[in-house]
Amino acid sequence: MTELVILERILWLIRFLFGACIFSFLGVVADRLPRDEEIVKGRSHCTACGRVLTPAELIPCVSFLALRGRCKDCGTPIPKRAFLGELAGGAAWILCAWRYGVGHTGLISLEGAVVFCYLGILLVVALIDWDTQIIYNRFHIIIAILAAAQIFLVPEHGIGDRLLGALIVSVPMLVLALIVPGAFGGGDIKLMAASGLFLGMDAIVCAMFFGLLSGGGYAAFMLATKRLKKSDQFAFGPFLAFGLAVAALWGDQIAAWYLSAL
């Protein structure tokens, strides 16, 4: 193995850890925001015993494995979603760097960085919605700002295409929610509208397909195992976020493949 190959692999490991660090912080945001806790100034701590974590306990992915998923002092299990979120962050950075290039920085291109930010917002949205069934309006605003940046970075999706993307899924969702109360939440509708601006028409339709597929599969499983009743409601935002993440990375390619197969 040549030195060049070794250095390239080390660089990809650095990229993974960089993404894992960012998503680790976003996991903290998703955990503290609904509880109105300090996000930036507050020290990371065990939510059970309150002990402030040491730097060695804050290494993404590694610390969770070293601690065997438990607090060093009180032994309380660390939520597995924290570890999975860090893995997702590393994978997201790798995928964005591979999909959109690494740019002059050697870490990621500008377009890849914008998509990575979008994926990070989706993570926070999914986690908070799963816990509270609420999607804060601030996240829709951030996605709209990212969409404005995409107009210049991805000019092939013009303003018209993005406006259609904002309407083509969100409007039918709104109509269905008015006809069938509880079919979709207002946060879900606004998430798809803002994401349509970001992704464009083809990709947002792809996102809705995967969101419905994953959400429907989850609901069917939960009903079959009698963990949910037909009258129960569950957070649909995480499944929409999954579909949106797939669409952000491969939505245009999937839509092109599907249209060519018709």
Residue frames as qw, qx, qy, qz and C-alpha x, y, z in Angstrom:
[[0.000, 0.888, 0.460, 0.000, 0.00, 0.00, 0.00],
 [0.446, 0.423, -0.007, 0.789, 1.52, 3.27, -1.11],
 [0.199, -0.273, -0.415, 0.845, 1.82, 6.35, 1.09],
 [0.228, -0.056, -0.266, -0.935, -0.60, 8.19, -1.20],
 [0.540, -0.335, -0.689, -0.348, -3.31, 5.56, -0.62],
 [0.462, -0.359, -0.645, 0.492, -2.74, 5.66, 3.14],
 [0.066, -0.162, -0.155, 0.972, -2.99, 9.46, 3.20],
 [0.369, -0.180, -0.468, -0.783, -6.17, 9.34, 1.11],
 [0.562, -0.396, -0.723, -0.065, -7.78, 6.90, 3.54],
 [0.341, -0.317, -0.484, 0.741, -6.75, 9.03, 6.50],
 [0.107, 0.008, -0.114, -0.988, -8.34, 12.04, 4.79],
 [0.504, -0.308, -0.597, -0.543, -11.60, 10.14, 4.31],
 [0.521, -0.393, -0.681, 0.331, -11.49, 9.15, 7.99],
 [0.153, -0.189, -0.240, 0.940, -11.05, 12.82, 8.92],
 [0.320, -0.154, -0.373, -0.857, -14.05, 13.68, 6.75],
 [0.558, -0.379, -0.721, -0.155, -16.10, 11.01, 8.49],
 [0.434, -0.371, -0.554, 0.606, -15.15, 12.28, 11.95],
 [0.000, -0.020, 0.016, 1.000, -15.86, 15.86, 10.90],
 [0.466, -0.274, -0.494, -0.681, -19.40, 14.95, 9.86],
 [0.592, -0.371, -0.704, 0.127, -19.89, 12.81, 12.97],
 [0.280, -0.194, -0.402, 0.850, -18.86, 15.75, 15.20],
 [0.224, -0.082, -0.156, -0.959, -21.38, 18.08, 13.58],
 [0.606, -0.302, -0.572, -0.463, -24.24, 15.60, 13.79],
 [0.507, -0.263, -0.683, 0.455, -23.27, 14.84, 17.39],
 [0.035, -0.121, -0.248, 0.960, -23.81, 18.52, 18.20],
 [0.434, -0.131, -0.373, -0.810, -27.09, 18.52, 16.25],
 [0.572, -0.303, -0.762, -0.031, -28.22, 15.56, 18.33],
 [0.284, -0.272, -0.530, 0.751, -27.64, 17.69, 21.43],
 [0.201, 0.011, -0.110, -0.973, -29.66, 20.49, 19.82],
 [0.551, -0.225, -0.612, -0.521, -32.55, 18.12, 19.15],
 [0.536, -0.312, -0.730, 0.286, -32.38, 16.86, 22.73],
 [0.252, -0.295, -0.409, 0.826, -32.19, 20.25, 24.47],
 [0.103, -0.156, -0.284, -0.941, -34.33, 22.48, 22.29],
 [0.484, -0.486, -0.589, -0.428, -37.72, 21.01, 23.31],
 [0.607, -0.526, -0.494, 0.333, -36.68, 21.30, 26.97],
 [0.015, 0.963, 0.023, 0.268, -35.59, 24.94, 26.57],
 [0.760, -0.494, 0.094, 0.412, -32.09, 24.11, 27.78],
 [0.010, 0.856, -0.357, -0.373, -29.00, 26.16, 26.90],
 [0.919, 0.382, 0.082, 0.056, -27.52, 24.81, 23.67],
 [0.542, 0.700, -0.288, 0.365, -24.26, 26.65, 23.04],
 [0.085, -0.684, 0.517, -0.508, -23.07, 27.43, 26.57],
 [0.842, -0.349, 0.242, -0.332, -24.39, 24.36, 28.34],
 [0.046, -0.504, 0.861, 0.053, -21.81, 21.62, 29.00],
 [0.716, 0.031, -0.614, -0.330, -22.54, 18.09, 27.82],
 [0.300, -0.331, 0.716, -0.536, -23.72, 16.01, 30.75],
 [0.146, -0.177, -0.972, -0.045, -25.43, 12.78, 31.70],
 [0.405, -0.385, -0.247, -0.792, -29.16, 13.45, 31.76],
 [0.742, -0.405, -0.531, -0.066, -29.60, 10.94, 34.59],
 [0.679, -0.462, -0.306, 0.482, -26.90, 11.88, 37.14],
 [0.033, 0.996, 0.072, -0.027, -25.97, 15.30, 35.80],
 [0.648, -0.476, 0.305, 0.510, -22.20, 14.63, 35.67],
 [0.335, 0.839, -0.244, -0.354, -20.35, 16.80, 33.15],
 [0.953, 0.215, 0.135, 0.166, -18.71, 14.65, 30.49],
 [0.449, -0.606, 0.394, 0.525, -14.97, 14.74, 29.95],
 [0.359, 0.646, -0.423, -0.524, -13.42, 15.39, 26.50],
 [0.032, -0.251, 0.954, 0.161, -12.54, 11.69, 26.26],
 [0.329, 0.352, 0.839, -0.253, -16.24, 10.86, 26.55],
 [0.399, 0.722, 0.177, -0.537, -17.17, 13.16, 23.68],
 [0.067, -0.369, 0.737, 0.562, -15.28, 11.52, 20.82],
 [0.717, 0.247, -0.092, -0.646, -17.90, 10.74, 18.16],
 [0.882, 0.158, -0.387, -0.219, -18.71, 7.03, 17.81],
 [0.523, 0.311, -0.698, 0.378, -15.55, 5.96, 19.69],
 [0.182, -0.290, 0.574, -0.744, -16.69, 7.09, 23.16],
 [0.797, -0.080, 0.026, -0.598, -20.03, 5.28, 22.89],
 [0.876, 0.165, -0.452, -0.019, -18.27, 2.02, 22.03],
 [0.357, 0.354, -0.657, 0.562, -15.58, 2.49, 24.69],
 [0.330, -0.207, 0.498, -0.774, -18.21, 3.16, 27.37],
 [0.031, -0.179, -0.979, -0.091, -20.32, 0.25, 26.08],
 [0.228, -0.502, -0.536, -0.639, -23.26, 2.59, 25.71],
 [0.535, -0.693, -0.478, 0.072, -23.52, 3.53, 29.40],
 [0.120, -0.918, 0.177, -0.333, -22.68, 6.47, 31.64],
 [0.519, 0.374, -0.643, 0.420, -19.29, 5.97, 33.29],
 [0.119, -0.286, 0.594, -0.742, -20.61, 6.90, 36.75],
 [0.595, -0.003, 0.434, -0.677, -24.26, 5.90, 37.11],
 [0.282, -0.019, 0.942, 0.182, -24.41, 3.23, 34.42],
 [0.523, 0.572, 0.372, -0.511, -27.51, 4.71, 32.78],
 [0.639, 0.291, 0.576, 0.419, -27.75, 3.60, 29.12],
 [0.003, -0.442, 0.232, 0.866, -26.76, 6.28, 26.62],
 [0.684, 0.527, 0.278, -0.421, -29.49, 6.62, 23.98],
 [0.678, 0.045, 0.596, 0.427, -28.49, 4.55, 20.96],
 [0.433, 0.825, 0.331, 0.150, -29.81, 7.26, 18.69],
 [0.173, -0.917, 0.260, 0.247, -26.87, 9.46, 19.76],
 [0.512, -0.331, 0.694, 0.381, -24.46, 6.86, 18.39],
 [0.539, 0.469, 0.654, 0.248, -26.57, 6.27, 15.28],
 [0.191, 0.964, 0.147, -0.108, -26.78, 10.03, 14.69],
 [0.271, -0.754, 0.479, 0.359, -22.99, 10.30, 14.79],
 [0.542, 0.013, 0.760, 0.357, -22.68, 7.42, 12.32],
 [0.418, 0.751, 0.505, 0.081, -25.25, 9.14, 10.10],
 [0.000, 0.958, -0.103, -0.269, -23.26, 12.39, 10.24],
 [0.380, -0.495, 0.657, 0.422, -20.06, 10.69, 9.18],
 [0.496, 0.298, 0.767, 0.278, -21.86, 8.84, 6.41],
 [0.285, 0.889, 0.341, -0.111, -23.61, 12.04, 5.29],
 [0.093, -0.852, 0.336, 0.391, -20.32, 13.92, 4.97],
 [0.434, -0.217, 0.783, 0.390, -18.73, 11.03, 3.06],
 [0.451, 0.535, 0.701, 0.141, -21.72, 10.78, 0.70],
 [0.183, 0.950, 0.142, -0.211, -21.85, 14.55, 0.10],
 [0.216, -0.710, 0.522, 0.421, -18.10, 14.65, -0.57],
 [0.438, -0.002, 0.832, 0.339, -18.37, 11.67, -2.92],
 [0.375, 0.672, 0.637, 0.039, -21.52, 12.94, -4.64],
 [0.184, 0.971, 0.153, 0.006, -20.58, 16.63, -5.01],
 [0.627, 0.523, -0.240, 0.525, -16.79, 16.59, -4.77],
 [0.640, -0.468, -0.329, 0.513, -14.34, 17.80, -2.14],
 [0.080, 0.985, 0.099, 0.116, -13.63, 21.26, -3.54],
 [0.389, 0.707, -0.378, 0.454, -10.51, 23.33, -2.86],
 [0.482, -0.663, 0.399, -0.412, -10.62, 22.69, 0.89],
 [0.296, 0.293, -0.908, 0.048, -10.05, 18.97, 0.45],
 [0.237, 0.084, 0.812, -0.527, -13.03, 18.26, 2.73],
 [0.332, 0.575, 0.746, -0.054, -16.15, 19.10, 0.72],
 [0.183, 0.328, 0.386, 0.843, -17.36, 21.38, -2.07],
 [0.207, 0.003, 0.229, -0.951, -19.66, 24.34, -1.45],
 [0.655, -0.089, -0.388, -0.642, -22.65, 22.54, -2.96],
 [0.645, -0.104, -0.748, 0.119, -21.88, 19.46, -0.90],
 [0.167, -0.024, -0.575, 0.800, -21.66, 21.60, 2.24],
 [0.441, -0.062, 0.000, -0.895, -25.11, 23.09, 1.58],
 [0.749, -0.102, -0.548, -0.358, -26.63, 19.63, 1.08],
 [0.505, -0.040, -0.740, 0.443, -24.87, 18.42, 4.24],
 [0.118, -0.037, 0.381, -0.916, -26.41, 21.34, 6.17],
 [0.640, -0.078, -0.262, -0.718, -29.80, 20.35, 4.79],
 [0.716, -0.076, -0.694, -0.010, -29.30, 16.75, 5.92],
 [0.264, 0.016, -0.646, 0.716, -28.35, 18.04, 9.37],
 [0.394, -0.069, 0.131, -0.907, -31.57, 20.04, 9.60],
 [0.744, -0.071, -0.492, -0.447, -33.50, 16.93, 8.61],
 [0.528, -0.023, -0.772, 0.354, -31.85, 15.00, 11.45],
 [0.027, 0.014, 0.496, -0.868, -32.91, 17.61, 14.03],
 [0.568, -0.030, -0.163, -0.806, -36.43, 17.75, 12.56],
 [0.711, -0.047, -0.672, -0.202, -36.76, 13.96, 12.67],
 [0.406, -0.043, -0.749, 0.522, -35.54, 13.63, 16.26],
 [0.169, 0.036, 0.364, -0.915, -37.65, 16.46, 17.66],
 [0.628, -0.018, -0.290, -0.722, -40.76, 15.37, 15.77],
 [0.623, -0.049, -0.781, 0.000, -40.32, 11.80, 17.00],
 [0.272, -0.122, -0.689, 0.660, -40.20, 13.03, 20.59],
 [0.101, 0.341, 0.383, -0.852, -42.79, 15.80, 20.49],
 [0.341, 0.573, 0.707, 0.235, -44.71, 15.56, 17.17],
 [0.064, 0.944, 0.105, -0.307, -43.74, 19.20, 16.58],
 [0.665, 0.253, 0.218, 0.668, -41.64, 20.68, 13.76],
 [0.195, -0.711, -0.168, 0.654, -40.49, 24.17, 14.60],
 [0.475, 0.858, 0.196, -0.028, -40.98, 26.91, 11.99],
 [0.177, -0.842, 0.417, 0.291, -37.35, 27.99, 12.35],
 [0.560, -0.170, 0.742, 0.327, -36.27, 24.86, 10.50],
 [0.537, 0.660, 0.509, 0.131, -38.52, 25.65, 7.54],
 [0.098, 0.981, -0.081, -0.144, -36.96, 29.11, 7.40],
 [0.397, -0.602, 0.613, 0.323, -33.42, 27.67, 7.45],
 [0.611, 0.203, 0.714, 0.274, -34.32, 25.27, 4.62],
 [0.391, 0.870, 0.300, 0.020, -35.74, 28.20, 2.60],
 [0.112, -0.900, 0.344, 0.244, -32.45, 30.08, 3.10],
 [0.517, -0.280, 0.742, 0.322, -30.52, 27.02, 1.90],
 [0.576, 0.556, 0.586, 0.124, -32.87, 26.87, -1.09],
 [0.200, 0.966, -0.022, -0.160, -31.92, 30.47, -1.97],
 [0.292, -0.662, 0.621, 0.302, -28.27, 29.42, -1.98],
 [0.612, 0.094, 0.761, 0.193, -29.10, 26.44, -4.20],
 [0.504, 0.812, 0.250, -0.156, -30.55, 28.74, -6.86],
 [0.170, 0.885, -0.407, -0.151, -27.03, 29.96, -7.56],
 [0.362, -0.461, 0.807, 0.076, -25.22, 26.68, -6.92],
 [0.384, 0.191, 0.887, 0.172, -27.60, 24.50, -8.98],
 [0.257, 0.372, -0.105, -0.886, -28.90, 26.78, -11.76],
 [0.195, -0.045, -0.860, -0.470, -30.35, 23.85, -13.74],
 [0.170, -0.592, -0.777, 0.127, -33.22, 23.91, -11.25],
 [0.065, 0.393, 0.120, 0.909, -34.69, 27.31, -12.01],
 [0.230, -0.029, 0.452, -0.861, -37.02, 29.36, -9.85],
 [0.688, 0.022, -0.245, -0.683, -40.06, 27.99, -11.70],
 [0.687, 0.038, -0.726, -0.007, -39.04, 24.39, -11.05],
 [0.234, 0.028, -0.714, 0.659, -38.45, 25.16, -7.37],
 [0.416, -0.023, 0.203, -0.886, -41.79, 26.94, -6.98],
 [0.772, 0.007, -0.447, -0.453, -43.52, 23.93, -8.54],
 [0.544, 0.071, -0.779, 0.303, -41.57, 21.74, -6.14],
 [0.066, -0.070, 0.550, -0.829, -42.85, 23.80, -3.22],
 [0.577, 0.066, 0.094, -0.809, -46.47, 23.31, -4.33],
 [0.615, 0.151, -0.656, -0.411, -46.73, 19.94, -6.04],
 [0.494, -0.125, -0.834, 0.213, -46.60, 17.91, -2.81],
 [0.066, -0.108, -0.557, 0.821, -47.50, 20.37, -0.08],
 [0.446, 0.007, -0.098, -0.890, -50.78, 21.52, -1.63],
 [0.693, -0.127, -0.630, -0.329, -52.24, 17.99, -1.97],
 [0.423, -0.110, -0.747, 0.500, -51.08, 17.33, 1.61],
 [0.130, 0.048, 0.311, -0.940, -52.91, 20.46, 2.77],
 [0.595, -0.055, -0.340, -0.726, -56.10, 19.51, 0.92],
 [0.659, -0.119, -0.743, -0.020, -55.99, 16.00, 2.37],
 [0.258, -0.079, -0.646, 0.714, -55.39, 17.39, 5.87],
 [0.337, 0.003, 0.101, -0.936, -58.48, 19.62, 5.48],
 [0.705, -0.057, -0.475, -0.524, -60.61, 16.72, 4.29],
 [0.844, -0.239, -0.470, 0.094, -59.26, 14.16, 6.77],
 [0.296, -0.868, 0.259, -0.303, -58.32, 15.83, 10.08],
 [0.670, -0.553, 0.495, 0.019, -55.00, 14.55, 11.33],
 [0.904, 0.401, 0.077, 0.123, -53.90, 13.13, 7.98],
 [0.636, 0.309, -0.157, 0.689, -50.85, 15.43, 7.99],
 [0.381, -0.712, -0.287, 0.516, -49.61, 17.97, 10.49],
 [0.232, 0.971, 0.031, -0.055, -48.95, 21.59, 9.59],
 [0.346, -0.730, 0.523, 0.274, -45.25, 21.08, 10.26],
 [0.652, 0.062, 0.695, 0.297, -45.13, 18.19, 7.77],
 [0.476, 0.781, 0.388, 0.115, -46.79, 20.32, 5.10],
 [0.018, 0.978, -0.185, -0.098, -44.45, 23.27, 5.64],
 [0.560, -0.474, 0.610, 0.299, -41.44, 20.93, 5.67],
 [0.636, 0.303, 0.631, 0.325, -42.36, 19.60, 2.23],
 [0.304, 0.930, 0.203, 0.046, -43.06, 23.09, 0.89],
 [0.192, -0.889, 0.373, 0.182, -39.68, 24.45, 2.02],
 [0.598, -0.271, 0.695, 0.292, -37.91, 21.29, 0.86],
 [0.628, 0.598, 0.474, 0.152, -39.60, 21.58, -2.53],
 [0.159, 0.977, -0.131, -0.053, -37.91, 24.95, -2.92],
 [0.387, -0.672, 0.607, 0.172, -34.61, 23.31, -2.04],
 [0.582, -0.080, 0.785, 0.198, -34.90, 20.15, -4.14],
 [0.270, 0.245, -0.529, -0.767, -37.07, 21.07, -7.12],
 [0.760, 0.049, -0.035, -0.647, -40.11, 19.32, -8.55],
 [0.783, 0.191, -0.578, -0.128, -38.76, 15.88, -9.54],
 [0.353, 0.223, -0.770, 0.481, -36.77, 15.29, -6.38],
 [0.357, -0.149, 0.475, -0.791, -39.58, 16.35, -4.00],
 [0.843, 0.046, -0.186, -0.502, -41.96, 13.86, -5.64],
 [0.684, 0.222, -0.673, 0.174, -39.28, 11.21, -5.15],
 [0.031, 0.257, -0.657, 0.708, -38.94, 12.28, -1.52],
 [0.638, -0.104, 0.202, -0.735, -42.67, 11.94, -0.92],
 [0.846, 0.128, -0.455, -0.246, -42.65, 8.46, -2.43],
 [0.549, 0.175, -0.715, 0.396, -39.93, 7.22, -0.09],
 [0.199, -0.223, 0.490, -0.819, -41.53, 9.03, 2.85],
 [0.775, -0.051, 0.000, -0.630, -44.88, 7.34, 2.25],
 [0.800, 0.179, -0.571, -0.040, -43.20, 3.99, 1.59],
 [0.362, 0.194, -0.721, 0.559, -41.17, 4.03, 4.81],
 [0.333, -0.145, 0.401, -0.841, -43.95, 5.57, 6.92],
 [0.811, 0.004, -0.196, -0.552, -46.54, 3.17, 5.54],
 [0.706, 0.160, -0.678, 0.125, -44.24, 0.21, 6.17],
 [0.098, 0.186, -0.670, 0.712, -43.71, 1.33, 9.77],
 [0.556, -0.084, 0.205, -0.801, -47.44, 1.80, 10.36],
 [0.835, 0.070, -0.423, -0.346, -48.25, -1.60, 8.85],
 [0.541, 0.167, -0.743, 0.357, -45.65, -3.29, 11.07],
 [0.090, -0.147, 0.567, -0.805, -46.85, -1.53, 14.21],
 [0.700, -0.032, 0.007, -0.713, -50.48, -2.40, 13.46],
 [0.797, 0.126, -0.572, -0.148, -49.60, -6.01, 12.67],
 [0.477, 0.073, -0.721, 0.497, -47.74, -6.36, 15.97],
 [0.406, -0.743, -0.514, -0.138, -50.56, -4.52, 17.79],
 [0.468, -0.255, -0.250, 0.809, -48.24, -1.78, 19.03],
 [0.135, 0.108, -0.074, -0.982, -50.49, 0.79, 17.39],
 [0.370, 0.515, 0.731, -0.251, -54.25, 1.03, 17.02],
 [0.351, 0.528, 0.541, 0.553, -55.95, 2.32, 13.91],
 [0.124, -0.940, -0.290, -0.133, -57.00, 5.42, 15.82],
 [0.598, -0.603, 0.070, 0.524, -53.44, 6.17, 17.02],
 [0.423, 0.896, -0.095, 0.094, -51.27, 8.85, 15.44],
 [0.788, -0.322, 0.131, 0.508, -47.50, 8.81, 15.10],
 [0.068, -0.788, 0.240, 0.563, -44.86, 11.29, 14.02],
 [0.803, 0.510, 0.281, 0.123, -44.61, 11.25, 10.22],
 [0.099, 0.954, -0.266, -0.101, -41.80, 13.82, 10.06],
 [0.478, -0.525, 0.672, 0.211, -38.97, 11.28, 10.52],
 [0.679, 0.257, 0.657, 0.202, -40.18, 9.30, 7.52],
 [0.403, 0.904, 0.137, 0.032, -40.52, 12.43, 5.42],
 [0.196, -0.863, 0.436, 0.162, -37.00, 13.37, 6.53],
 [0.648, -0.175, 0.697, 0.252, -35.75, 9.98, 5.37],
 [0.610, 0.600, 0.483, 0.184, -37.36, 10.44, 1.96],
 [0.154, 0.986, -0.055, -0.031, -36.00, 13.98, 1.71],
 [0.428, -0.668, 0.556, 0.248, -32.48, 12.80, 2.57],
 [0.671, 0.137, 0.667, 0.294, -32.62, 10.16, -0.18],
 [0.447, 0.814, 0.344, 0.137, -33.93, 12.76, -2.62],
 [0.110, -0.951, 0.218, 0.191, -31.25, 15.30, -1.67],
 [0.430, -0.498, 0.680, 0.324, -28.54, 12.83, -2.65],
 [0.239, -0.024, 0.868, 0.434, -30.09, 10.88, -5.51],
 [0.425, 0.540, 0.528, -0.499, -33.56, 12.33, -6.21],
 [0.414, 0.666, -0.259, -0.564, -32.85, 13.69, -9.68],
 [0.113, 0.350, -0.895, -0.253, -31.13, 10.47, -10.76],
 [0.271, 0.216, 0.909, -0.230, -33.99, 8.31, -9.45],
 [0.457, 0.630, 0.300, -0.552, -36.57, 10.50, -11.18],
 [0.326, 0.610, -0.523, -0.499, -34.60, 10.41, -14.46],
 [0.035, -0.155, 0.983, 0.095, -34.28, 6.62, -14.25],
 [0.366, 0.386, 0.760, -0.373, -38.00, 6.22, -13.57],
 [0.456, 0.681, 0.045, -0.572, -39.03, 8.49, -16.45],
 [0.234, 0.519, -0.717, -0.402, -36.66, 6.71, -18.85],
 [0.142, -0.018, 0.988, -0.053, -38.20, 3.37, -17.86],
 [0.507, 0.432, 0.450, -0.595, -41.74, 4.44, -18.74]]
